[in-house]
């Protein structure tokens, strides 16, 4: 329960920081800074996620090739 309350407080603080002061009469007005951060961070995150996906795909292909070779070897030994 404590973690839920702390999470809600952190989300509330983030919303307070993003809100412009003119909307509700309070807020820090960091919305433009947040958008700038996202514009710079999203492409970098996409590149990192893409690289991880490539590495996982290569490992999967290698694992399938090893499994196929092992199955073939087992079939030869059984015969």
C-alpha positions in Angstrom: 0.0 0.0 0.0 2.9 2.3 0.8 4.3 1.8 -2.7 1.0 2.8 -4.3 0.8 6.0 -2.3 4.4 6.9 -3.1 3.8 6.2 -6.8 0.7 8.4 -6.8 2.7 11.2 -5.0 5.5 10.9 -7.6 3.0 11.0 -10.5 1.3 14.0 -9.0 4.7 15.8 -8.6 5.5 15.1 -12.3 2.1 16.4 -13.4 2.7 19.5 -11.3 6.1 20.0 -12.9 4.7 19.7 -16.4 1.7 21.9 -16.1 2.1 25.5 -17.2 1.3 28.1 -14.5 -1.4 29.7 -16.6 -3.6 26.6 -16.8 -4.7 26.2 -13.2 -2.8 29.0 -11.6 0.0 26.7 -10.5 2.6 24.4 -12.0 6.3 24.7 -12.9 5.8 24.9 -16.7 8.4 22.3 -17.6 6.2 20.9 -20.4 8.4 22.3 -23.2 11.5 20.8 -21.6 9.8 17.4 -21.3 8.9 17.5 -25.0 12.4 18.4 -25.9 13.7 15.5 -23.8 11.3 13.1 -25.5 12.2 14.3 -29.0 15.8 13.6 -28.2 15.3 10.4 -26.2 12.8 8.5 -28.3 15.1 8.0 -31.3 18.0 6.9 -29.1 15.7 4.5 -27.3 14.5 3.2 -30.6 18.0 2.5 -31.8 18.9 0.7 -28.6 15.7 -1.4 -28.7 16.4 -2.2 -32.4 19.9 -3.4 -31.6 18.7 -5.6 -28.7 16.1 -7.1 -31.1 18.8 -7.8 -33.7 21.0 -9.5 -31.1 18.0 -11.6 -29.8 17.2 -12.6 -33.4 20.7 -13.7 -34.2 20.9 -15.7 -31.0 17.6 -17.3 -31.8 18.8 -18.3 -35.3 22.0 -19.8 -33.8 20.0 -21.7 -31.2 17.7 -23.1 -33.9 20.6 -24.2 -36.0 22.3 -25.9 -33.0 19.0 -27.7 -32.1 18.6 -28.8 -35.7 22.2 -30.1 -35.9 21.7 -31.9 -32.5 18.4 -33.5 -33.7 20.1 -34.7 -36.8 23.0 -36.1 -34.8 20.6 -37.9 -32.5 18.7 -39.3 -35.5 22.0 -40.7 -36.9 23.0 -42.2 -33.6 19.6 -43.8 -33.2 19.7 -45.4 -36.6 
